[in-house]
Amino acid sequence: MIKQTTLLTEWNSPYIIITGLLFFYYLIWPWPTIRLYYFKRRFFKAIVYVTSINDISNPSAESMTPIQLNQQSWNELKMDFTRLMKKNGKFKTKYKHATEIFEECLYYIDTKGQERLSEMVGLTVPNNTRAKIIQLINKARNENPFLGLPSKEANLLSLINQALIEGNVELGKNSLIQLSQELEQTTIIMETQEKRNVISYIVSIVGVILTIIFGLISLKSLL
């Protein structure tokens, strides 16, 4: 009995291979970028909403001073950021603190305008939103000047700052030595990781090219 097959039912068919490649390229490959877009969209919306509610023009906030309103916005957005990160843990390496998304929202307004941000989040963006974001960023930086740094480097810089204030030369010297060692180790790790990334990228590209070539060869032999 002769087993009958068709090009469309053969798993090793070039049509199946090419379709799979197109599916991966157009649907699977951009998925992380799509998830990141919706993650930023949700937090951008929170920024616009919270800063609008905690505004002196809002009747419910008339009894509060601008400093108190700014502090309230900061507390609420930190809470929103924490809860959002619990559901999107994979973005922890990209956004270590809410301030980094504040800066991205500010960049979005500066490069694309308030109208585009309104379309993105589905809310009307008040004219003073940009100024409020800057206030939140400055507040965070004043509270913790080393906010965006890894914990080890941030702690060492805090010790150096403390040594300068107290005039403690020994503490400052030891902290500088430790910081130098940490930076040296970080540089070595980054260089090693960069080499691995290049190799992985080359291997993946070669793999895709070979798959396409073999698929075309199989297609040619069947036509």
URSUL-V575815 format. One record per backbone hydrogen bond with DSSP energy under -0.5 kcal/mol. CO is the residue of the C=O (numbers start at 0). NH is the residue of the N-H. E is the energy in kcal/mol with one decimal. If there is no record, write none. Layout:
co = [CO/CO]
nh = [NH/NH]
e = [E/E]
//
This chain:
co = [0/1/5/5/9/12/13/14/15/16/17/18/19/20/21/22/22/23/27/28/29/30/31/32/33/34/35/36/37/38/39/40/41/42/43/44/45/46/47/48/49/52/54/57/58/60/64/65/66/67/68/69/70/71/72/73/74/75/76/77/78/79/80/81/82/83/87/88/90/93/96/96/97/97/98/99/100/101/102/103/104/105/106/107/107/108/112/113/114/115/116/117/117/123/125/127/128/129/130/131/132/133/134/135/136/137/138/139/143/145/149/150/151/152/153/154/155/156/157/158/159/160/161/162/162/166/167/168/169/170/171/172/173/174/175/176/177/178/179/180/181/182/183/184/185/186/187/188/189/190/191/192/193/194/195/196/197/198/199/200/201/202/203/204/205/206/207/208/209/210/211/212/213/214/215/216/217/218]
nh = [2/3/8/9/12/16/17/18/19/20/21/22/23/24/25/26/27/28/30/31/33/34/35/36/37/38/39/40/41/42/43/44/45/46/47/48/49/50/51/52/53/54/57/60/61/63/68/69/70/71/72/73/74/75/76/77/78/79/80/81/82/83/84/85/86/87/90/91/94/95/99/100/100/101/102/103/104/105/106/107/108/109/110/111/112/112/116/117/118/119/120/121/122/125/128/131/132/133/134/135/136/137/138/139/140/141/142/143/146/148/153/154/155/156/157/158/159/160/161/162/163/164/165/166/167/168/171/172/173/174/175/176/177/178/179/180/181/182/183/184/185/186/187/188/189/190/191/192/193/194/195/196/197/198/199/200/201/202/203/204/205/206/207/208/209/210/211/212/213/214/215/216/217/218/219/220/221/222]
e = [-0.5/-0.5/-0.6/-1.4/-1.4/-2.1/-2.7/-2.4/-2.5/-2.2/-2.4/-2.5/-2.4/-2.6/-2.5/-2.1/-1.2/-3.2/-1.2/-0.5/-2.0/-2.5/-2.2/-2.0/-2.1/-2.0/-2.5/-2.4/-2.0/-1.7/-3.1/-2.1/-1.8/-2.4/-2.3/-2.7/-2.8/-2.2/-1.5/-2.4/-2.5/-1.7/-1.9/-2.2/-1.1/-1.7/-2.5/-2.4/-2.2/-2.4/-2.4/-2.2/-2.4/-2.4/-2.5/-2.0/-1.7/-2.4/-2.6/-2.2/-2.3/-2.5/-2.2/-1.4/-0.9/-0.8/-1.8/-1.9/-2.8/-0.6/-1.4/-0.6/-1.0/-1.9/-2.2/-1.3/-2.5/-2.4/-2.3/-2.3/-2.2/-2.4/-2.1/-2.6/-0.7/-1.4/-1.5/-2.5/-2.1/-2.0/-2.4/-2.0/-0.8/-0.7/-1.6/-2.0/-2.3/-2.1/-1.9/-2.2/-2.4/-2.7/-2.3/-2.2/-2.5/-2.4/-2.1/-2.2/-1.3/-1.2/-2.7/-2.6/-2.2/-2.4/-2.0/-2.0/-2.2/-2.5/-2.3/-2.5/-2.2/-2.0/-2.6/-1.5/-1.7/-1.1/-2.0/-2.6/-2.5/-2.3/-2.0/-2.0/-2.2/-2.4/-2.4/-2.0/-2.3/-2.5/-2.1/-2.3/-2.4/-2.2/-1.9/-2.2/-2.4/-2.3/-2.2/-2.5/-2.3/-1.8/-2.0/-2.4/-2.0/-2.1/-2.7/-2.4/-2.3/-2.5/-2.3/-2.3/-2.6/-2.3/-2.1/-2.5/-2.8/-2.1/-2.3/-2.5/-2.8/-2.1/-2.5/-2.5/-2.4/-2.2/-2.4/-2.0/-1.1/-1.2]
//
